[in-house]
Amino acid sequence: MASSSSSLIQRPQANPTSPKTKPEETTPTPKSKPTNQGTPSQTFSQQLLTSTAHLANLLPTGTLLAFQLLTPVFTHNGTCDRVTAQLTRGLLALLAFSCFLASFTDSWRSPQDGQVYYGFVTTRGMWLFEYPDDYPPSDLSKYRVKFIDLIHAVLSVLVFFTVALRDKNVISCFYPNPGQETQEVLDIVPLSVGVLCSLLFVVFPTKRHGIGYPVTNSN
């Protein structure tokens, strides 16, 4: 029995080892998400709205204020029916005509009382709206109408329609569900017209300060 027990191969006792240390789990650094810069069409629309905001400075302030106040009312905030759509067209035509007429107005500062008087420019000079009889106006022939006034009148109308076609209420009224091609036209054409008008305003400057435009001391 002893021999048999001695013949038994004793199994080597396993040395107690420290438990295997698991490799330190490093928390992965979250990858910084790219800044949401928007789709190209959204970026294009933002640039377009910025450019049309600058174009609005070329319009008479009274006409621009009337447009901003009345279009939400006439269009029911962009939800038009047949009647409101016709009324909106009439409003846009009236405001465009006021932009056209404002290009043929000018201001004159009286040397007697220092007041600023407005009037329409004519082929002979300028016809003042109101002027006291006590101080007869001096020679106003230098204010007579010129060909550049007609150019500015047409450009003002184009700029107005450019601003109108970028208004969300007007677009939703006339084009509630525009197709892809229609949307592309609405995005590209106003921007092209606006850039062209801006260049022409620089090429053909004017010294007039009519109704709705700031008056300088030189007037």
PyRosetta script that sets phi, psi and omega in degrees:
from pyrosetta import init, pose_from_sequence

init()
pose = pose_from_sequence("MASSSSSLIQRPQANPTSPKTKPEETTPTPKSKPTNQGTPSQTFSQQLLTSTAHLANLLPTGTLLAFQLLTPVFTHNGTCDRVTAQLTRGLLALLAFSCFLASFTDSWRSPQDGQVYYGFVTTRGMWLFEYPDDYPPSDLSKYRVKFIDLIHAVLSVLVFFTVALRDKNVISCFYPNPGQETQEVLDIVPLSVGVLCSLLFVVFPTKRHGIGYPVTNSN")
pose.set_psi(1, -34.2)
pose.set_omega(1, 178.4)
pose.set_phi(2, -71.6)
pose.set_psi(2, -37.7)
pose.set_omega(2, 179.8)
pose.set_phi(3, -66.8)
pose.set_psi(3, -37.4)
pose.set_omega(3, 179.3)
pose.set_phi(4, -66.9)
pose.set_psi(4, -36.7)
pose.set_omega(4, -179.9)
pose.set_phi(5, -72.4)
pose.set_psi(5, -30.8)
pose.set_omega(5, 178.3)
pose.set_phi(6, -74.6)
pose.set_psi(6, -27.3)
pose.set_omega(6, 179.2)
pose.set_phi(7, -73.0)
pose.set_psi(7, -14.6)
pose.set_omega(7, 179.6)
pose.set_phi(8, -69.3)
pose.set_psi(8, 130.2)
pose.set_omega(8, 178.5)
pose.set_phi(9, -81.3)
pose.set_psi(9, 116.3)
pose.set_omega(9, 179.2)
pose.set_phi(10, -72.0)
pose.set_psi(10, 132.3)
pose.set_omega(10, 178.0)
pose.set_phi(11, -71.7)
pose.set_psi(11, 132.7)
pose.set_omega(11, 179.7)
pose.set_phi(12, -65.2)
pose.set_psi(12, 130.9)
pose.set_omega(12, 179.7)
pose.set_phi(13, -70.0)
pose.set_psi(13, 131.2)
pose.set_omega(13, -179.2)
pose.set_phi(14, -70.4)
pose.set_psi(14, 124.9)
pose.set_omega(14, 177.9)
pose.set_phi(15, -65.5)
pose.set_psi(15, 128.2)
pose.set_omega(15, 178.9)
pose.set_phi(16, -65.4)
pose.set_psi(16, 117.2)
pose.set_omega(16, 179.5)
pose.set_phi(17, -109.9)
pose.set_psi(17, 155.0)
pose.set_omega(17, 177.7)
pose.set_phi(18, -66.3)
pose.set_psi(18, 141.9)
pose.set_omega(18, -178.9)
pose.set_phi(19, -57.1)
pose.set_psi(19, 142.6)
pose.set_omega(19, -178.8)
pose.set_phi(20, -59.1)
pose.set_psi(20, 126.6)
pose.set_omega(20, 178.9)
pose.set_phi(21, -80.1)
pose.set_psi(21, 127.1)
pose.set_omega(21, 178.5)
pose.set_phi(22, -72.4)
pose.set_psi(22, 142.0)
pose.set_omega(22, 177.5)
pose.set_phi(23, -61.7)
pose.set_psi(23, 139.0)
pose.set_omega(23, -178.6)
pose.set_phi(24, -58.6)
pose.set_psi(24, 127.2)
pose.set_omega(24, 179.6)
pose.set_phi(25, -82.9)
pose.set_psi(25, 113.6)
pose.set_omega(25, 179.1)
pose.set_phi(26, -87.6)
pose.set_psi(26, 125.0)
pose.set_omega(26, 179.4)
pose.set_phi(27, -69.3)
pose.set_psi(27, 122.4)
pose.set_omega(27, -177.8)
pose.set_phi(28, -64.4)
pose.set_psi(28, 133.1)
pose.set_omega(28, 176.7)
pose.set_phi(29, -67.2)
pose.set_psi(29, 125.9)
pose.set_omega(29, -179.1)
pose.set_phi(30, -63.5)
pose.set_psi(30, 131.9)
pose.set_omega(30, 179.0)
pose.set_phi(31, -70.1)
pose.set_psi(31, 132.3)
pose.set_omega(31, 180.0)
pose.set_phi(32, -66.5)
pose.set_psi(32, 125.4)
pose.set_omega(32, -179.2)
pose.set_phi(33, -71.7)
pose.set_psi(33, 138.4)
pose.set_omega(33, 179.2)
pose.set_phi(34, -62.7)
pose.set_psi(34, 142.3)
pose.set_omega(34, 179.5)
pose.set_phi(35, -60.4)
pose.set_psi(35, 133.4)
pose.set_omega(35, 180.0)
pose.set_phi(36, -73.8)
pose.set_psi(36, 97.3)
pose.set_omega(36, -178.1)
pose.set_phi(37, -89.6)
pose.set_psi(37, -1.5)
pose.set_omega(37, 178.7)
pose.set_phi(38, 82.8)
pose.set_psi(38, 160.4)
pose.set_omega(38, 177.7)
pose.set_phi(39, -72.5)
pose.set_psi(39, 160.1)
pose.set_omega(39, 178.7)
pose.set_phi(40, -56.5)
pose.set_psi(40, -34.3)
pose.set_omega(40, 179.8)
pose.set_phi(41, -69.0)
pose.set_psi(41, -37.2)
pose.set_omega(41, 177.8)
pose.set_phi(42, -67.3)
pose.set_psi(42, -41.9)
pose.set_omega(42, 177.6)
pose.set_phi(43, -62.7)
pose.set_psi(43, -40.5)
pose.set_omega(43, 178.5)
pose.set_phi(44, -62.8)
pose.set_psi(44, -40.3)
pose.set_omega(44, 179.8)
pose.set_phi(45, -66.7)
pose.set_psi(45, -38.5)
pose.set_omega(45, 178.6)
pose.set_phi(46, -64.9)
pose.set_psi(46, -42.8)
pose.set_omega(46, 177.1)
pose.set_phi(47, -63.9)
pose.set_psi(47, -35.4)
pose.set_omega(47, -179.8)
pose.set_phi(48, -68.4)
pose.set_psi(48, -40.2)
pose.set_omega(48, 178.1)
pose.set_phi(49, -65.6)
pose.set_psi(49, -36.1)
pose.set_omega(49, 178.1)
pose.set_phi(50, -66.0)
pose.set_psi(50, -42.7)
pose.set_omega(50, -178.7)
pose.set_phi(51, -67.1)
pose.set_psi(51, -38.6)
pose.set_omega(51, 178.9)
pose.set_phi(52, -70.4)
pose.set_psi(52, -27.3)
pose.set_omega(52, 175.1)
pose.set_phi(53, -65.1)
pose.set_psi(53, -37.7)
pose.set_omega(53, 175.7)
pose.set_phi(54, -69.9)
pose.set_psi(54, -34.7)
pose.set_omega(54, 178.9)
pose.set_phi(55, -66.4)
pose.set_psi(55, -30.1)
pose.set_omega(55, -179.6)
pose.set_phi(56, -62.2)
pose.set_psi(56, -23.0)
pose.set_omega(56, 178.0)
pose.set_phi(57, -67.9)
pose.set_psi(57, -16.3)
pose.set_omega(57, 179.5)
pose.set_phi(58, -84.8)
pose.set_psi(58, -4.1)
pose.set_omega(58, -177.9)
pose.set_phi(59, -99.6)
pose.set_psi(59, 156.6)
pose.set_omega(59, 173.9)
pose.set_phi(60, -60.6)
pose.set_psi(60, 138.2)
pose.set_omega(60, -175.9)
pose.set_phi(61, -64.0)
pose.set_psi(61, -36.0)
pose.set_omega(61, 179.4)
pose.set_phi(62, -65.3)
pose.set_psi(62, -41.6)
pose.set_omega(62, 178.9)
pose.set_phi(63, -66.8)
pose.set_psi(63, -42.2)
pose.set_omega(63, 179.4)
pose.set_phi(64, -65.2)
pose.set_psi(64, -39.5)
pose.set_omega(64, 178.6)
pose.set_phi(65, -66.3)
pose.set_psi(65, -41.5)
pose.set_omega(65, 177.5)
pose.set_phi(66, -63.1)
pose.set_psi(66, -38.3)
pose.set_omega(66, 178.4)
pose.set_phi(67, -64.1)
pose.set_psi(67, -45.4)
pose.set_omega(67, -178.7)
pose.set_phi(68, -67.6)
pose.set_psi(68, -30.5)
pose.set_omega(68, -178.8)
pose.set_phi(69, -84.2)
pose.set_psi(69, -35.9)
pose.set_omega(69, -170.8)
pose.set_phi(70, -92.2)
pose.set_psi(70, -29.0)
pose.set_omega(70, -177.3)
pose.set_phi(71, -62.4)
pose.set_psi(71, -40.0)
pose.set_omega(71, 176.2)
pose.set_phi(72, -63.0)
pose.set_psi(72, -31.7)
pose.set_omega(72, -179.4)
pose.set_phi(73, -74.9)
pose.set_psi(73, -46.3)
pose.set_omega(73, -177.0)
pose.set_phi(74, -68.7)
pose.set_psi(74, -35.0)
pose.set_omega(74, -176.5)
pose.set_phi(75, -92.9)
pose.set_psi(75, -0.8)
pose.set_omega(75, -175.5)
pose.set_phi(76, 54.3)
pose.set_psi(76, 45.1)
pose.set_omega(76, -179.4)
pose.set_phi(77, 57.8)
pose.set_psi(77, 38.6)
pose.set_omega(77, 173.6)
pose.set_phi(78, 96.2)
pose.set_psi(78, -3.9)
pose.set_omega(78, 179.4)
pose.set_phi(79, -106.8)
pose.set_psi(79, 92.1)
pose.set_omega(79, -174.2)
pose.set_phi(80, -102.2)
pose.set_psi(80, 146.9)
pose.set_omega(80, 165.4)
pose.set_phi(81, -107.3)
pose.set_psi(81, -167.2)
pose.set_omega(81, -176.2)
pose.set_phi(82, -64.5)
pose.set_psi(82, -40.2)
pose.set_omega(82, -177.1)
pose.set_phi(83, -69.4)
pose.set_psi(83, -49.5)
pose.set_omega(83, -178.5)
pose.set_phi(84, -66.1)
pose.set_psi(84, -30.1)
pose.set_omega(84, 176.6)
pose.set_phi(85, -66.3)
pose.set_psi(85, -41.3)
pose.set_omega(85, 177.3)
pose.set_phi(86, -66.8)
pose.set_psi(86, -39.8)
pose.set_omega(86, 177.4)
pose.set_phi(87, -64.4)
pose.set_psi(87, -37.5)
pose.set_omega(87, 178.5)
pose.set_phi(88, -66.6)
pose.set_psi(88, -40.1)
pose.set_omega(88, 176.6)
pose.set_phi(89, -62.0)
pose.set_psi(89, -42.0)
pose.set_omega(89, 177.6)
pose.set_phi(90, -63.6)
pose.set_psi(90, -38.9)
pose.set_omega(90, 177.9)
pose.set_phi(91, -63.9)
pose.set_psi(91, -44.8)
pose.set_omega(91, 180.0)
pose.set_phi(92, -64.1)
pose.set_psi(92, -39.3)
pose.set_omega(92, 178.2)
pose.set_phi(93, -65.0)
pose.set_psi(93, -40.5)
pose.set_omega(93, 179.6)
pose.set_phi(94, -65.9)
pose.set_psi(94, -43.2)
pose.set_omega(94, 179.6)
pose.set_phi(95, -68.4)
pose.set_psi(95, -35.8)
pose.set_omega(95, 176.2)
pose.set_phi(96, -65.2)
pose.set_psi(96, -37.9)
pose.set_omega(96, 177.7)
pose.set_phi(97, -66.5)
pose.set_psi(97, -34.8)
pose.set_omega(97, 176.6)
pose.set_phi(98, -67.3)
pose.set_psi(98, -35.2)
pose.set_omega(98, 174.2)
pose.set_phi(99, -63.9)
pose.set_psi(99, -38.7)
pose.set_omega(99, 179.1)
pose.set_phi(100, -64.7)
pose.set_psi(100, -45.6)
pose.set_omega(100, -178.8)
pose.set_phi(101, -68.5)
pose.set_psi(101, -35.3)
pose.set_omega(101, -178.4)
pose.set_phi(102, -62.9)
pose.set_psi(102, -23.6)
pose.set_omega(102, 178.3)
pose.set_phi(103, -72.3)
pose.set_psi(103, -15.5)
pose.set_omega(103, 179.0)
pose.set_phi(104, -105.7)
pose.set_psi(104, 22.7)
pose.set_omega(104, 175.0)
pose.set_phi(105, -114.2)
pose.set_psi(105, 156.3)
pose.set_omega(105, 178.5)
pose.set_phi(106, -150.4)
pose.set_psi(106, 169.8)
pose.set_omega(106, -178.7)
pose.set_phi(107, -122.5)
pose.set_psi(107, 153.5)
pose.set_omega(107, -179.8)
pose.set_phi(108, -143.1)
pose.set_psi(108, 130.5)
pose.set_omega(108, 179.6)
pose.set_phi(109, -96.5)
pose.set_psi(109, 124.0)
pose.set_omega(109, -178.0)
pose.set_phi(110, -73.7)
pose.set_psi(110, 130.9)
pose.set_omega(110, 177.5)
pose.set_phi(111, -72.4)
pose.set_psi(111, -18.1)
pose.set_omega(111, -178.6)
pose.set_phi(112, -77.3)
pose.set_psi(112, -53.7)
pose.set_omega(112, -176.0)
pose.set_phi(113, -110.2)
pose.set_psi(113, -5.4)
pose.set_omega(113, 178.6)
pose.set_phi(114, 75.4)
pose.set_psi(114, 5.8)
pose.set_omega(114, 179.9)
pose.set_phi(115, -80.8)
pose.set_psi(115, 153.6)
pose.set_omega(115, 177.5)
pose.set_phi(116, -99.6)
pose.set_psi(116, 128.2)
pose.set_omega(116, -179.6)
pose.set_phi(117, -119.5)
pose.set_psi(117, 142.1)
pose.set_omega(117, -179.5)
pose.set_phi(118, -108.1)
pose.set_psi(118, 157.0)
pose.set_omega(118, 178.9)
pose.set_phi(119, -167.8)
pose.set_psi(119, 171.9)
pose.set_omega(119, 176.0)
pose.set_phi(120, -91.1)
pose.set_psi(120, 138.3)
pose.set_omega(120, 175.9)
pose.set_phi(121, -82.7)
pose.set_psi(121, 139.8)
pose.set_omega(121, -178.9)
pose.set_phi(122, -127.1)
pose.set_psi(122, -178.6)
pose.set_omega(122, 178.9)
pose.set_phi(123, -71.2)
pose.set_psi(123, -16.1)
pose.set_omega(123, -179.9)
pose.set_phi(124, -102.9)
pose.set_psi(124, -16.8)
pose.set_omega(124, -177.9)
pose.set_phi(125, 161.2)
pose.set_psi(125, -122.4)
pose.set_omega(125, 179.3)
pose.set_phi(126, -139.7)
pose.set_psi(126, 132.3)
pose.set_omega(126, 178.1)
pose.set_phi(127, -97.5)
pose.set_psi(127, 111.0)
pose.set_omega(127, -176.9)
pose.set_phi(128, -77.5)
pose.set_psi(128, 142.5)
pose.set_omega(128, 179.8)
pose.set_phi(129, -69.6)
pose.set_psi(129, -54.2)
pose.set_omega(129, -178.9)
pose.set_phi(130, -135.0)
pose.set_psi(130, 132.4)
pose.set_omega(130, 178.7)
pose.set_phi(131, -154.1)
pose.set_psi(131, 132.6)
pose.set_omega(131, -178.3)
pose.set_phi(132, -66.8)
pose.set_psi(132, 141.9)
pose.set_omega(132, -179.7)
pose.set_phi(133, -70.2)
pose.set_psi(133, -19.0)
pose.set_omega(133, -178.6)
pose.set_phi(134, -69.9)
pose.set_psi(134, -27.6)
pose.set_omega(134, -178.6)
pose.set_phi(135, -119.7)
pose.set_psi(135, 91.5)
pose.set_omega(135, 179.2)
pose.set_phi(136, -65.0)
pose.set_psi(136, 137.0)
pose.set_omega(136, -178.1)
pose.set_phi(137, -66.5)
pose.set_psi(137, 151.2)
pose.set_omega(137, 177.4)
pose.set_phi(138, -78.7)
pose.set_psi(138, -168.8)
pose.set_omega(138, -177.7)
pose.set_phi(139, -66.3)
pose.set_psi(139, 118.9)
pose.set_omega(139, -179.7)
pose.set_phi(140, -110.4)
pose.set_psi(140, 21.8)
pose.set_omega(140, -177.1)
pose.set_phi(141, -68.0)
pose.set_psi(141, -24.0)
pose.set_omega(141, -179.7)
pose.set_phi(142, -71.1)
pose.set_psi(142, -11.8)
pose.set_omega(142, 179.7)
pose.set_phi(143, -92.1)
pose.set_psi(143, 8.0)
pose.set_omega(143, -174.9)
pose.set_phi(144, -62.2)
pose.set_psi(144, 157.8)
pose.set_omega(144, -175.5)
pose.set_phi(145, -67.0)
pose.set_psi(145, 145.5)
pose.set_omega(145, 179.9)
pose.set_phi(146, -129.6)
pose.set_psi(146, 167.8)
pose.set_omega(146, -178.8)
pose.set_phi(147, -65.2)
pose.set_psi(147, -30.8)
pose.set_omega(147, -179.6)
pose.set_phi(148, -66.3)
pose.set_psi(148, -24.1)
pose.set_omega(148, 176.7)
pose.set_phi(149, -65.2)
pose.set_psi(149, -37.6)
pose.set_omega(149, 176.9)
pose.set_phi(150, -66.3)
pose.set_psi(150, -38.7)
pose.set_omega(150, 178.1)
pose.set_phi(151, -62.6)
pose.set_psi(151, -44.5)
pose.set_omega(151, 179.5)
pose.set_phi(152, -67.1)
pose.set_psi(152, -33.0)
pose.set_omega(152, 178.1)
pose.set_phi(153, -64.6)
pose.set_psi(153, -44.4)
pose.set_omega(153, 178.8)
pose.set_phi(154, -66.2)
pose.set_psi(154, -41.8)
pose.set_omega(154, 179.3)
pose.set_phi(155, -64.4)
pose.set_psi(155, -37.4)
pose.set_omega(155, 178.8)
pose.set_phi(156, -63.6)
pose.set_psi(156, -39.6)
pose.set_omega(156, 177.6)
pose.set_phi(157, -64.6)
pose.set_psi(157, -42.9)
pose.set_omega(157, 179.3)
pose.set_phi(158, -64.9)
pose.set_psi(158, -40.2)
pose.set_omega(158, 178.1)
pose.set_phi(159, -64.3)
pose.set_psi(159, -38.8)
pose.set_omega(159, 179.3)
pose.set_phi(160, -62.7)
pose.set_psi(160, -46.0)
pose.set_omega(160, 179.3)
pose.set_phi(161, -67.8)
pose.set_psi(161, -29.2)
pose.set_omega(161, 174.5)
pose.set_phi(162, -63.6)
pose.set_psi(162, -45.2)
pose.set_omega(162, 177.8)
pose.set_phi(163, -66.1)
pose.set_psi(163, -39.0)
pose.set_omega(163, -178.9)
pose.set_phi(164, -65.4)
pose.set_psi(164, -37.5)
pose.set_omega(164, -178.7)
pose.set_phi(165, -76.3)
pose.set_psi(165, -4.8)
pose.set_omega(165, 173.9)
pose.set_phi(166, -104.6)
pose.set_psi(166, 2.4)
pose.set_omega(166, 177.8)
pose.set_phi(167, -83.2)
pose.set_psi(167, 131.3)
pose.set_omega(167, -174.6)
pose.set_phi(168, -66.7)
pose.set_psi(168, -32.3)
pose.set_omega(168, 179.4)
pose.set_phi(169, -69.5)
pose.set_psi(169, -40.7)
pose.set_omega(169, 179.1)
pose.set_phi(170, -67.1)
pose.set_psi(170, -43.4)
pose.set_omega(170, -179.9)
pose.set_phi(171, -64.1)
pose.set_psi(171, -43.8)
pose.set_omega(171, 180.0)
pose.set_phi(172, -66.9)
pose.set_psi(172, -27.4)
pose.set_omega(172, 179.7)
pose.set_phi(173, -72.9)
pose.set_psi(173, -48.5)
pose.set_omega(173, -175.6)
pose.set_phi(174, -87.8)
pose.set_psi(174, -29.6)
pose.set_omega(174, -178.6)
pose.set_phi(175, -131.8)
pose.set_psi(175, 76.1)
pose.set_omega(175, -177.8)
pose.set_phi(176, -65.1)
pose.set_psi(176, -36.7)
pose.set_omega(176, 179.2)
pose.set_phi(177, -132.5)
pose.set_psi(177, 74.6)
pose.set_omega(177, -177.2)
pose.set_phi(178, -71.9)
pose.set_psi(178, 143.0)
pose.set_omega(178, 174.7)
pose.set_phi(179, -74.3)
pose.set_psi(179, 178.8)
pose.set_omega(179, -177.4)
pose.set_phi(180, -64.4)
pose.set_psi(180, -44.7)
pose.set_omega(180, -179.2)
pose.set_phi(181, -67.3)
pose.set_psi(181, -39.9)
pose.set_omega(181, 177.8)
pose.set_phi(182, -63.2)
pose.set_psi(182, -40.7)
pose.set_omega(182, 179.4)
pose.set_phi(183, -65.3)
pose.set_psi(183, -37.3)
pose.set_omega(183, 178.1)
pose.set_phi(184, -65.1)
pose.set_psi(184, -40.3)
pose.set_omega(184, 177.3)
pose.set_phi(185, -64.0)
pose.set_psi(185, -42.2)
pose.set_omega(185, -179.9)
pose.set_phi(186, -67.3)
pose.set_psi(186, -23.8)
pose.set_omega(186, 178.8)
pose.set_phi(187, -85.8)
pose.set_psi(187, -36.6)
pose.set_omega(187, -171.0)
pose.set_phi(188, -90.9)
pose.set_psi(188, -45.7)
pose.set_omega(188, -173.2)
pose.set_phi(189, -62.5)
pose.set_psi(189, -48.9)
pose.set_omega(189, 179.0)
pose.set_phi(190, -59.7)
pose.set_psi(190, -38.2)
pose.set_omega(190, 179.3)
pose.set_phi(191, -65.2)
pose.set_psi(191, -42.5)
pose.set_omega(191, -180.0)
pose.set_phi(192, -64.6)
pose.set_psi(192, -44.6)
pose.set_omega(192, 178.9)
pose.set_phi(193, -64.2)
pose.set_psi(193, -40.4)
pose.set_omega(193, 179.9)
pose.set_phi(194, -64.2)
pose.set_psi(194, -43.0)
pose.set_omega(194, 178.5)
pose.set_phi(195, -64.9)
pose.set_psi(195, -42.2)
pose.set_omega(195, 179.2)
pose.set_phi(196, -62.9)
pose.set_psi(196, -42.7)
pose.set_omega(196, 179.3)
pose.set_phi(197, -65.5)
pose.set_psi(197, -38.0)
pose.set_omega(197, 178.1)
pose.set_phi(198, -62.3)
pose.set_psi(198, -41.8)
pose.set_omega(198, 178.5)
pose.set_phi(199, -65.5)
pose.set_psi(199, -40.6)
pose.set_omega(199, -179.8)
pose.set_phi(200, -69.2)
pose.set_psi(200, -32.3)
pose.set_omega(200, 175.1)
pose.set_phi(201, -64.9)
pose.set_psi(201, -33.3)
pose.set_omega(201, 178.1)
pose.set_phi(202, -74.9)
pose.set_psi(202, -39.9)
pose.set_omega(202, -178.9)
pose.set_phi(203, -69.7)
pose.set_psi(203, -38.1)
pose.set_omega(203, -178.4)
pose.set_phi(204, -116.2)
pose.set_psi(204, 75.8)
pose.set_omega(204, 179.9)
pose.set_phi(205, -73.1)
pose.set_psi(205, 162.2)
pose.set_omega(205, 178.3)
pose.set_phi(206, -132.7)
pose.set_psi(206, 149.8)
pose.set_omega(206, 178.4)
pose.set_phi(207, -102.5)
pose.set_psi(207, 5.9)
pose.set_omega(207, -178.4)
pose.set_phi(208, -77.5)
pose.set_psi(208, 147.7)
pose.set_omega(208, 176.6)
pose.set_phi(209, -132.9)
pose.set_psi(209, 77.4)
pose.set_omega(209, -175.7)
pose.set_phi(210, -82.2)
pose.set_psi(210, -160.9)
pose.set_omega(210, -178.5)
pose.set_phi(211, -66.7)
pose.set_psi(211, 126.6)
pose.set_omega(211, 179.9)
pose.set_phi(212, 91.6)
pose.set_psi(212, -0.2)
pose.set_omega(212, 178.7)
pose.set_phi(213, -116.6)
pose.set_psi(213, 151.6)
pose.set_omega(213, -178.9)
pose.set_phi(214, -65.9)
pose.set_psi(214, 146.8)
pose.set_omega(214, -179.1)
pose.set_phi(215, -104.7)
pose.set_psi(215, 132.7)
pose.set_omega(215, 177.8)
pose.set_phi(216, -98.3)
pose.set_psi(216, 166.2)
pose.set_omega(216, -179.8)
pose.set_phi(217, -69.8)
pose.set_psi(217, -21.1)
pose.set_omega(217, -179.8)
pose.set_phi(218, -68.2)
pose.set_psi(218, -21.6)
pose.set_omega(218, 178.7)
pose.set_phi(219, -73.2)
pose.dump_pdb("model.pdb")
